[in-house]
Amino acid sequence: MKLYADLPGRRLVQILADLGFVAWIALWAWVGRRVHEVTMELAEPGRQLQGAGVGFRDKLNAAGDGVDNLPVLDDRVAGPFRSAAEAGTDIESAGTNLVHAVEKFALLIGWTTALVPILIIGAWWLWARGRFVRRATAAQRFIDADQDLDLFALRAMANQPMAALAAVSADPSGAWRRGDLETIRALAVLELRDSGLKPPRTA
């Protein structure tokens, strides 16, 4: 499998593109984390509500304990305090539910913020890199010797722009039919360059 081009310039561009994609992932992972942290600040009222509920419940329970088992009154005074303390539990539950809701929302928006741009650029990067790897790997199998360049010269005449062919020869197809090795090699180089490959060294 051929991951990078033989041509130095194109190989450098590919390496920079790969590093850029890694940096893109790191950037949006950081942005997603910051969005998550900022969104989690919305949970602060829920935490305060939790604390208020716990404090309210504890104080009423303490008051009930203070008047518990009074002579004559027994626990008839403590009972209402303890019943009212249950409202503190309800307040605490409301705060807990709010915190959980904010946590779920923060997690969702954080991941969405990070993944959407990563997946969009990642899909393009994967397509471009996969296309090159498939094309270069397949082409590499056919360039072991000068004789293999005939195939690439033929592909060049079918795929390359007319201006590029004219720069090689005034009659590229005629030169190819005559077996003109210099012209065949020049045509093959055009096609191989598109695949990021170098032709084999001449004997």
N, C-alpha and C positions, 0 to 999 in steps of 0.2 A: 504494500500500500504506500502510495507516494503522497505525503502530507504537504510538502512545500515544493515550490518551483525550483528549477535549476538556475534560472536567471536571477542574478543577485538583486536587481531592483525589485522585481516582482516578489521574490522571497521576503525581502525587507518589508514590503507593503503588507504581505500576508501575516508576518510576525507582529507588525504594529497593529493590524486589525484584530488579531487574537488577543493581544495585550489590552487593546482598547475595549474589547468586549468584556474581559475580566474586570477592568476598571469600571465599566458601565454597570456590571452586576454589583460590584462593591458600593458604587455610588447609590444605586436605588435601594440596596439593602439598608444602607445607612438612612436614606430618606424615609423608607418604610418604618424603620425603628423609631425615628424622631416623631413621625406622625402618630405612631402607637403611644409614645410617651406623652405627647401633648394631649392626645385624646383621653388618656387615662387621668389627666387632671380633672376631667369632668366627674370623676368618681369621688372627689373630695367631699362634696355635700353628702353623699351616701355614707362615707366614713364618719362624718360628723353626726349624721343621724344615728348611726350605729352606737357611737359613743354616748350620745344623749339618751338613747333608749336604755343602754346598760346602766348609766348613772341614775336615771330616773327610777329604774327597777330596784337597784341596790339601795337607794336612799329610802324608798318606801318600805322595802323589806326590813331595813335596819330600824325604821320607825315602828314597824309592826312588832319587831323583836323587843323593842324598848318598852312597849306597853303590854307585852304578852303576860298572861297569867297574873294580872292585877287582882288584888283581893276583891271579892264580890263580883267584879266585872268579868273575871276570867279572861277568855280570849275574844270577847265580843267587840272589843275596841281594835285588837290586832287584825281581825278578819278583814275589815274594809281596807286597811292599808295593804294587805297582801293581795286582795282582789284588784286594787288599783295598780299594783306593781305589774300586773299582767299587761297593762297598756304599754309599759316600757319594753316588754318582749315584742309586742307588735311593732313598736317604733324601730327597734333593733332589726327586726325581720324586714321592714320596709327599706331600711338603709342597706342591708345585705343584698336584697333583690336589686336595688339601684346599682350597687357596686358590680354585681355579676353582669347586669345588662350592659354597663359601660365597658367592662372587660371584654365581653363578646364583640361589641361594636368596635372597640379599639383594635382587637385582633383581626377582625374582618377588614377594616379600612387600612390597617398597616400592611397586611399581606397583599391586598388589592393594589395599593399604591406602589409596592415594590415589584409585584409580579407582572403587571400589565406592560410597563415599558420594557422589562427584561424579556418577556416572551415575544413582544413585537420585534425587537432588534434581534433576539435570539433566533427567531424563525428565519429572518433574512440571512443572518450569519451562517446558520446551519445549512441553508439552501446553497449559499455561495461556496462554502467550504466543501460541502458534499459534492457539488457539481465539479469543482476542480479535482478533488480526489478521484472521483470516478473517471473523469476524462484523462487525467495525467497517468493514473495507474494503468488504464487500458492502453494508452499510447506508448507507455514505457516498454511494453512487451514487444513492440514492433521496431524498435530503433537500436538493435544490437549491432548492426553493420550498415555500410553505405547502401547495400542492395535493398534494405528495408525502406530507404527514403523514397523509392518510387511510389509507394502507396501514399505517403504524405504529400508528394508533389501532385499526385492526381487529386487528392482532397483539396489541395490549395487552389487548383484551377476551378474547382467547383464552389469553393467557399469564400475565397479571398476577393476583395474589391478589385475591379478592373485596373484601377490606377496602380495598385500594388503589383499586379501581374505584369503590367506594362513596364514597370521599373526594373523588373527582372529580365524580361526579354520582349522583343518586338513580336515574337511568335512562340509563346510558351508551350502551346499544345504541340506545335511542330517539333520544337526542341525535345519535348517529352517523348514523342513518337520516335525520334531519331536516337534516343538514348543519350542525349547530351548530359553527361554527369554533372557538369558545373551548373547548368540551368536547373536540373532536377534537384540538386542540393539546395540551390537558392530558393526554389519553390517550396521545398520541404521545410526549410528554416522558417518561412512565413507561417506555415501551418503549425509547426512545433512551438513557435513563440506564443501562439494563442493558447497552447496547452501548458505553457511555462517550462518547456523542456528544451534541452540543447541537443543538436544532432550528434551522432557518434563522431569521434575523431577520424579523420581520413587516414588511410593506411599509408 
